[in-house]
Amino acid sequence: MTRVRAAIFASGTGSNFEAIINTKDLACDIVLLISDQPGAKVIEKAHKHGIKTLIVDRKQFDSKIAFEQAMIEVLKAEHVEWVFLAGYMRLVGQTLLQAFEGKIVNIHPSLLPAFPGIDAIGQAFDAGVKKSGVTVHFIDEGIDTGPIIAQEEVNILPDDTIQSLQKRIQDVEHVLYPKVINHLINGGLTS
Ligand code: GRF
């Protein structure tokens, strides 16, 4: 049987990207990294692991539709079936959502629907809540609003700093995301 092929979209450091590709029993092959940030650290990580990269600059395209069509062309050429967002800082539009219906997943560092959007860890910290966590969800056109697949709680401790909390949240992400990916691919979970 041929292995399922997947792409990761990321704009930042790429710790989730690395955790996914370093997972020994991952149920799919990560064949492509797409990034909209030419200087992103995640690109170096992809190069180091010999994974193909596509850098897309939104400014080079007249419209979001054209921007996403260019991505779809490469995704299709690479026979990509699933797309995993890992710190991709752009809203995915209808063009991509329709081309990969029910096959685009995101990870977010809070217990959604609490603290969507940017700086979710800082938002939870500033709100003074006692627990936050991690959510893996299918995406829709909203900001972190799609159907939830899995969540894991992380307690916020009295002596936590944003940095210590972020570290514990990311440690959870790095285990949860590959686990959910395997469930989706092996277990046939759909949105
Ligand atoms: C993660 O915390 C993820 O939940 C959020 O963006 C962050 C990406 O971190 N969507 P990294 O680039 O994987 O280290």
Residues whose N, C-alpha, C, O or C-beta is under 5 A from the ligand:
A	BS01	GRF	G12 T13 G14 S15 N16 F17 A86 G87 I107 H108 P109
